[in-house]
């Protein structure tokens, strides 16, 4: 980025930063987000409860520290999906040798538990916290109505074990089944990506995908080559469907086939309740929490602001774990795995796309998809993802996604370039193919990048555009590369933009430093690989000794990874290595990123995260203010007029007064487009035929005479149908009211 209009402008910018930090929000663009420093304490629940009572922290990002006791009046709660409760029959035998008996046993077990169940009873893996809930609503009701059989004797621990014992169903060595809680974070740990800026896979928050993970014996991106469930998974993830109805049927089939044998039965789910200080003066407001990740999410960091000093101040958070408390190593490839690590990475990292907190979709962040175009081939000058060298000849492709990439300075003062944005493609290839000795291979990377490697044909850099932001009498000029990503034929167009955007929150020299450390046996990216090789789990925050010597050696070369030698000169590389070593000398770690907060002082008790108020950072205060306070809509009346359904709706609205607000329900009235809403009121509909197959599925925003309209003209054969309707206000699909209408 360049600042125009002479050096005096730089002084003005610096002065404005100081004035704004002391007096509030006086400039039209304020880089990064609200607090100017975040403190994260590593605190166990009992201490967190005391700190909340004393108003010394603003939130606890790891569940309910009050353990069922009374919370202070100034505390409110953020709720999110925490995990699943699963009944497993490890060795089906005797009375439970047959699938039908096991399925009926789950129903009997729930009936015996009754009100003692320490979880939300929901005998189906797709929950109201999933965007695709409306597509499975009838199957959820059918699972609830399943006839009970013989109740099994069950082995369980903790609160689950207490409930089982109270119901008289406890079993020891002779137990028929095991009851366990499966945390959502643990379920997804092997399929998420971090370093590459790819918050994926694209269906990371969808219920059918969680059902596959819960019930499949093989990892999701490498399904078993035979079997109906694996075939449905392949067809769904490879885009082998033509219409939304066909996609919905595949997802329903996948869930049914994956659990057909009832070896593992989902009985319900748990909800994470995280406390937030809502005090009038000392609390926080404008808080958005992800429906699955809760407060340890990017959206929370990008929205929360202090009530007393909205555009600055110190945000104090607490979380269990820490750098050296079983929270795993802190490296941005396969680290940051515990609650503390996820919260810190949410502030320090900056992914290409953000997960929508209230649905399973993605919203643009540092990589902005601007066009999806059908193609037949990638051109010869496009780059092969593994080598970053021109293909030389055309390669078959099915589509291309054009991205605008928002570059900025990294925390060590270096300007990002195209090399940083495209190096993840080479990294994914280099560490996903087992080589001699296995030094350049990690199974965790292979699994997490499988979809991207399977889908991407080539990458093409069109050029770097100059974009100008007007700030009164000042202009800020940004470098914005335009990059095309070519995808193979058959890739799901609905998910294409989220598969592998060109971006990395970590600059290439940090990636190269970690690669060399792992290749030389100084560590491993993942916990599992570290155990297999007998080496440390690579930590770029606390493991500075070996990295210090290695960084000095790489600076002396100066080292450039082979795929980047056409993009980075030796002098540019030397400058990067010098800056990285100086950053590590000052900050004490090797992790400068391009995120909105800097990894600051780290101790066993806490970590500080100073804001990155750099005017090259392209996003600013208020960028995601459409996401706090999710609102709902309700179906009041449905009338059929010919082949059309007309829906009268009520919607929630916010009435604000001073620093408080209340939510009121009122009749829906169409409003003109504004920044207040990120999308209009939408009805999501699923039409079920007499055989319970989905005949039509889709969404409508058509409003006529103040009513939403679903037009089914010419879309159905004669017959009796049921229509499932759910309304989404401002994109919120969490816990929707589902209306079933005969048609």
N, C-alpha and C positions, 0 to 999 in steps of 0.2 A: 504494500500500500504506500502511496505517496501523498504527502500533505502539500497542497498548493498554496500560492500567494505568499512566498518569501518566508525566511526563517522566523520572522516575528510571529507568524501563525503558530509555530511550535510553542513559543512562550505563552501565547494566549491559551492554547490547549492545556498546557501544564497548569496554568493559573486556574482555568475553569475546573480542572480535576480537583485542585486543592479546595476551591470555593465550594464545589458541589459536595466534597467529602465532609465539609464542616457545616454546610447550611442546607443541604437537601438537594432537590432535583431542579436545578436552574438552567440546564442545557437541554436541547431537544433530542440529543442522542447521548446516551450514557452507556458505555460499553459494559458487557457482562451483565450480572444480575444484581438483586437488591442489596444483600449484606456486603459490606466491604471486607469482612473476615468471618469465617466459620470456625468454630472450635468444636471438635468431636472428642468427647470424653469416652474412654473405655470403661464402662460401668456395669456392674451386675444389677439385676432388677430391683433389689431392695434399696440400694443406694440411689438408683434412678428415681424411685418413688419419693424418697426424701428430698431430692433435688427439685422435683416437680412441685412438691408442697411448698418449698421455700422460694419457688419461682426463679431458680438459678439455672434452669435449662428450659428450652422452648419446646423440645420434643424428645421422645425416646423411640428410636427407630428399630425396635426389636420385640414388639409384642406388648402385653399389658403388665407393667411392673407392680400393679396393685393386687395381682393374684386373687381377684374376686372380691377384694375389700372395697371400702368406700374411697372414691377418688375425690380430690378437692373440687369445689364448685367451678373453679376457673379452668378445668380440664375438659376438653372435648376429644372426640376420637376419630381417627381415620381407619376405615375398615378395608380389608383386602383378602383375597383368597390366599390361604396359608398352606394348605396341603389336603391330602386325601386319606380317608380311613379305609383300609383294605383288609378283607378276610381272605386268607390264602389256605389252600389245601395242598401242602407240599407233596404228600404221597397219598393221593386219593385211593381209598381202600374201604372194604367193609360196606357199611350203609351208605357211604359217600363215594362209591366207586364210579357211579354213573353221573353224567353231567346234570341231568334233570334233578337228581337228589341234591347235588351241591347247590344248584340255583335256588331250589326251594329251601335249603338250609339257611341261605343268607336271609331270606324273608322271615324265617322262623327266629333266627337270631335277633333281628331287629325288633320283632314283636316282643321277644322276651326282655330285651333291654328296656324298651319303652322310654319313659322320660328320663331314665338314668344315663342315656347316651351322652357322653361329653363332646358331642360334635353335632353338626347339622345333619339330620337323617335325610339322605338323598341317594337312593340306590342306583345311581347312573353317573358316569364319569363327566358328562357335560353339565355344568352347573349354571346358575344364574349369573355367575361372574365371567361367563364366556360369551363372546359375541355371537356364536352360533347356537346359543340356547334355543332360540325360536325355531330352528330347524329340527330340533330333537324333542320339542316340548311334549308331543304325544307319546313318544317312547319313554320319557321320564314318568309320565302318568301310568303307563303300562307297567313299568318296573315297580312303581309303588303298589300296584294292585296285584302283584304276583302272589299266588297262593303259597302259604307256608308249608313246610314239610317238617322233618325232624330237626330239632335244634342241635348243633354240634357242641362238643366240649372244646373250649378255646383257651389257648395260651396267650397272654398279653401282659404288658407291664405298665407302670405309671397309672395315670388316670383311667386309661382304657382297662387295665387290669382290675382296678377297683370296681369299675362298672360291671365287668364280667363276673367278678366274685359276688357282687350284690345281687346279680340276676341268677346266681346259682349255676353258672355255666362254665366255671373255671375248670381247667384241666391241666395236668402237669405233663409227665412223660407220655401219658395216654391221650393227650389232646388230639382231636381230629383236625383242628385248624389253628392258624395263628392270626391274631388281630394286630395290625400295626398301622402306625401313622407314617405316611410318606410325604415329607416336606416338598413343596413345589420347587423350591430352589434346588434341592438335591436331585429331583427328577429331571430338571433341565440342565444340570451342571455340565454334562458331557456334550451337549448340542449347541450351547451358546458360544458366540465368538466375542472377543474383546478388542484385541490389537487391531484387527483389520477394519474397525469402524463399521462392521456388518452386524447389526443387531438382529441376528437371525437365528434360525430360518424364518421365512416370512410368516409362517403359521405358528410362531412361538407361543402365542396366547390363545390359540383356538382349542376348543374342547376335544375335538376328534383326535388332535395330535397328542394331547395329554392322555387320552384313552389308549392310544397306541403305545405310548411310553409305559403306561401302567401295566398293560396286559401282554405286551410282546416280550418274548424271550431274547430277541435280537435288537441291536441298536437301530434306531429309526431311519438313519440314512443309509443303512446297509441291510435291508430286510431280507428275510429268508427267501430264496429264489422260488419256492413253491408255496402253495397254500392260498386260499381265497383272501385271507386278510392281507397277506403280503402283496397279492396282486392288486387289491383295492388301494393299498398304500402307494404302490408304484404308480398306478393310474392317476391317483389324486395329486401326488407331488410332481409328476412329470407332465401334468396338463393334458392327460388323455381323456378329456371330456369336452363337450361342445357347448353346453348350455348351463346356466345356474342350477336348473333342476337336476341335470345329470350329475353335476358336482355334488349337490346336496345328497342325492341317492348314494353316491360313492362314499361320502362321509358317514352316512347312516349305516351303510353296509360294513364299512371298516370297523366302526364301533361294535356292531353286532358280531362280526366274525372274530374280532380280536378277543371277545369275551365269551364266545359260544360255549366253551367247555367249563366255564365257571371255576377254573382252578384259582383265579383271583377275582374276587367280587368287590366292587366299590360299594361301600355302604353309606358313605357320606363324605362331608368335607369339613374343614375347620376354617375359621375366620380369624385373621390377625387383627387385633385391636391395638392401635398405637396412639398413645396420648399426646395431645398438643396443648400447649399453654395458650389459653384463649383470654387471658386477663386483659382488661380494658387498656391498661397502659403498658404493662410489661410483656404482653403476649405477642403472638404472630397472627397474621392474617394472609389472605390471598393464597392459601395453601392448596396445592393440588397433590394428590397421592395416586400412584398407579394402582389399578384394581387387582394386580397380581403381586407386584413388588412392594407396594406400600410406600413408606417414606424413603426407603433406601433406593431411590429412583431418580433419574435425571429430571423428571418433571417437578419434583418437590424442590430441588435445588434451584430450579429456574423460575419458580413462582413465589416462594415464601418471602414475606417481608415483615419487618418489625412494625408493630402498631405505633410505637412512640417515635420512630425515626425511619420512615418507610424506605428511603433510598440509601441508607447506610446503616451503621451500627454493627453489633456483634451478634451473630446467630449462634446460640449455644445448643448443641445436640449431644445426646448420649446414646451409646449402643453397646451391646455386649461384645466381648472379644477384644481384638487389638492386633498389633503387629506380631507380638510374641505370645499370644494367648490362644493358640489353636485355631487362629483365623487364617492360616495358610500364608504362603509367601506372597509378597506384593510385587507381581510382575504383570504387565498388561497383555499377556498372551493367555496364560492359563492360571493366573493368580487372582488376587482380589476375590476370593471365593466365599469368605464368611460375611456376616452382617456388616461388620466394620469395613471390611474391604470393599463390599458393594457400595456402601454409602460414600466412601472416599472416592472411589472410581467414578461415581455419578457426578461428583463435583470437578474432579481433575480431568477426566476423559471428556470427549465430545464426539459422539458417534455421528455417522453420516446421516442417519434418520433416527427419530425418536419414536418410541412406541406411544401410540395414543393411550392416555391413561384410562379411558372409558370404553375402549373397544379393542379389537385385535389388529387394527390398522396401523399404518406408519404415517408420521408427519415429517416434512422436510426439516433438516437442521443444517449440517454443513455441506451436504451434497443435495442439490435441488433437481429432482427429475422434472424435465420440461417437455419431453415428447417421447412417446413409444410408437415406433414405426415398424410395420411388417417389412422384411427384406428377404432376399433369397441367398445372399452371400455377404461375407465380410471382405472388404477390398484388400488387395495385396499389401498396401502400406499400413494396414492395421497391425497392431503388435500382438504377438502370441503371448498369452498371459504368463506362461512359465518362464520365458526368456526375456520378454520385453524387447524382442527383435521383430522386424517386419515379417509378416507371413510369407511374402514373396509371390504367393499365388492366392487367388480367391479361395475362401473356405465357406462351405455351406453354413448358413445361419437362418434363423426364422424371424428374428426381430432385433431391433436395436433400441437402447434407451439413451437419450441425450441428457447429460447432467451438467449443471452449472455448479462448480465447486468453489466454496467460499474460503479462500486462503487467508492466512493471517501470520503474524509473528508467533513463534513458539516462546516458551517461558525463558529460554536462554538467549532471546534477542535475535534469533535467526529467522529470516523470512522464508516461509514455506514455498515450495515450488511444485511443479508437476511431478517431480521424482518422488516426493513424499506421498502424493495421491495415488500413484500407480504401483509403488513397490509392494503393497500387500498381495497383489496377484502373484508375483514371483515368490514371495515368502510362502504362500499357501502351497504352491507347487513343490518348492524345494523341501519342505518339511512334511510332506504327505506321501512320499514315495520312499520305501525302505531301501537304503543303500548298504553297501558293504560295511559291516561293523555296526550299522544301525545308528550312527551318530547324527545323521541328518534325517531323522524321522521321529515323529511323536504321534502315537495313536490318537491322543486328544485333539491334535491339530488336524489329523486326517479325518476324524469324525466331524469336527466342527466346520470344516471347509468343504466337505464332500459335495454339498449341493452347488456351491459356487464353482468348484472345479468341474463338476459335471455339466454345468450350464453355460459357462462363459467360453465363447469361441475366440474373441479378440477384443482388444481395447484400442481406441484410436483418439489421439489428441488433436482436436481441430485447431486449437490456438488459445490464446489468453486474451480475454476481453478486458477493457478498462471500464469500470463502473464508478460513478461519482455519487456521493451522498452530500447533499447540500445541508450545511449547518449555519444558517444565517449568512454572514459575510465570509464564511469559511467553507472549503470543500475538502472532502476526503475521497481519495481515489484508491480503488481496490483492484487487485488482479484477480480475475475470475476465469479460470480455465474452463473451456467447454470440451467435454470428453464423452465419446460414444462408447458404450459397452454392447458388443454383439453377443447375442444369446443363441443357443442351438434351437433348431426347430422343435416345436412341441412344448417349449417352456410356457408355463402358466402365465398368461398376460396379466392376470389379476395380481400376481406376486412378483412380476418381472423387475419392477423398480427397486424392490427391497432385497434382491438376491445378492448382489455384489457391487454396491456403489463405489466409485473411485474416491477413496479417502482413507486416511489413517490419522487418529488423534496423536499418534506418536511419530516424531520425525524419523527419517530413514536411518540416521546414524545410531539412534537408540536401538532400533530393531537389529542393526548390524552388530552392535556391541553384544546384545543378548545372544544372537546367533553364534557368534564366535565363542562366547563363554560356554554355550551348550556343546558346540562342536568339539571343544577342547576338554570336555569332561569336567568343567567347573560347576556344572549344575544341570538341571533339566527344567523345561518350562512347566510341566505338570507334576502334581504330587505322585500320581501313579508311575510315571516314567522315572521320577527321582528314586522311588522305592525299587523299581526294577533294576536300575543301574547302580544303585548304592551311592548316589551323589546327592548334594543338597538340592532342595527345591529352590530354583533361582529367585533371588530377591534383589531387586534393584534399589531398594530403600535401605535395608539393613546390611546387605552383603557387599559392602563397598571395597573391602581389601583387594580381592582378586580382580574386581572390575577396574580399580584404579590403575593397576599395572597394565591390564589389557588395553584400556583406553589410551594410555601413553604410547603403547606399542602401535596401536592403529593410527594414532595421530602422526607418528613418525613415518609411516609408509608413504603418503596418507592413504588409508584404506577406502576403497569404493567397492561395494558388492558387484559381482560380475553383471547382473542384469541392468545395473544403473550406469555402466561405464559410457553409455551413449548420452546420458542426461546430466552427469555430474563430472566436472573437471577436477583434476588433482588439487588445484588451488581452492576451489569451492569446498572440497572435502576437508582440506586442512582447516579451513575456517570453521566448519561445522565441529570438527573434533576439538579444536581449541576452545570454542564456546561451550561445548558439553563439559569439558574438564573443568573449566572455570565455574560453570554452574554447579557442578558437583562439589567443588571446593567451598563455594559459598553456602549452598543449600544442604549439602551433606547427603545427596542421593543423585541417582542417574536417571531421573524421570521427568525431564521437561516435556510438557505436552502442548497442545494447542487449545486446551480447554479453558473454561471461564474462571477456574480457580487454580492456584499454584499449591503443590504439595509443600507445606512449610515445615515448621519445627515438629519433629516426631519424638515422642518420649513413650515409655511404657504406659503412661497414664492417659495421654491425649495427643492429638495432632491439631495443628492450626492450618487453615486453608485461606491464605490471603487472596483477595480478588485480583483478577488480571484486568485492571482498568487500562488496557492498551487500546488505543484508537484504531489499531488494525483489526481488533476483534470485531467481526461483522454484525453480531447480534447484540441486542441491548435490553435494558430494563423494559419490561412490558411485552417482550416478544411472544410470550406464551400465556398472557393473562386471560385468554379465553377458556382456559382449562380448569381453574379452581371452581369449587362449588358446582358439581354436576347436578343438573336439573332433570326432572323426569316429565313424561307426558302420559296421558291416560285416555283410553278409548271410552267415550261416554255413550255413543250410540252408533250403530252400523245399519245403514239402509241400502237395500239392493235396488238398483234402477237398471233393468235390463241386464247387461253383462258387467255392469259397473257396481262397485261397492263405494259408498260415500260414508266417510268416517268423521263424526263429530268428536272433537277432542278437547280435553282440558290440559293445560300446561302449567308448570311451576314457574314462578318468577321471583326475583329477588327484590325485596324492599330494604334499602340501606338507610341507616340513620347513624350519623357520626361514625364510630368504629365498629358498629354491630350491624346485623342484618337479620331478616327473617324471610323464610320461603313461604310464598302464598300460592294457592292453586286458583286458577281462573280460566275462563273459556279461551280457547285458542283464537287469536285474531292475527291474520297475516301481517307481518311487519316488513318494511322496506329493508333491503340489504344494508348491513352495517358491520362495524368491527366487533360488535358485542357478541355475535353468533358466528361460529366457524362453519356451520352448515344449517340449512332450513330444517324445519320439522319434517321427519321422514317416517313413512310406514314401511316396515319390513314384513313381507308376506310369504307364506308357504302354503301351497294348495296341495292337499293330500287326496289321492284317489281312493276308490273302494278297496284296493289291495294294499293301502298304506304307503304306496310309493309316492314320491313327490312328482306332481304333474307340472307345476309351475312354481318358480321361486324368484324373488326379486325385491325391489324397493321402489317406492314412488314418492315424489315430492310435488306431484300435481295437486294444486289447490284450486278448487272452483267453488265460488259462493261460500268461502270460509270453511270448506270441508276438504279433507284429503281424499283423493280419488284413486282407487285401484281398478284399472280397466282390464278386464279379462277377455275382451272381445276377440273371438277367433283363436283363443289360446287353449281351449279345452274341448274335448269330445263330450257328447251328451252323457250324463251320468250324475251320480251323487258325489259331492266332494265336501271336504272340510277345509276352511281357510283359517290358518293361524296368523294372527296380526299382532305386531309389537311396534310401538312408537319409539323413535329416538329423537330426543330434543337436544340440539347442539351436539349431535354425534354420540350421546350417551346411551350405551346398550347394556349397562350393568344393571342386573336385577330388574328387567323390564316386566311390566304387566302384559301377559299374553292372553289375547281374546280368541276363542274358538267360535267360528261362525259357520253354520251349515250353508252349503251353496248348491 
